[in-house]
Amino acid sequence: MPNLLQVISALAVVLALIVGASWLLHKVRSQALGRGQLIHIESSVSVGTRERVVLVEVAGEWVLVGVTPSHISTLMRLKESPLHKTTQTEPAIAAKSWLSTYITKQHAV
């Protein structure tokens, strides 16, 4: 009987080590993958039923992209993050007016 108890306890320890190692590997992999991504979608706004304007950060560069079901187009490239500014600068105001003009033209057609 003591031999059977030793075998069962050794098996339980081995199984616990396998489960613990797989959990640890999963945690380490998910953290490493999250930090290594080059593309981040920072913001997205719907401008129509199937059209969106998306602010994307790609390897440190900010790109404003228009997305439709059949086409993706670059609307504007930004040199620095627009998210950390508290006041609107001249380029941001120009971009906002250009975007509203663009949307108005698209819906007028």
Order of alpha helices (4+ residues) and beta strands (2+ residues): alpha-beta-beta-beta-beta-alpha
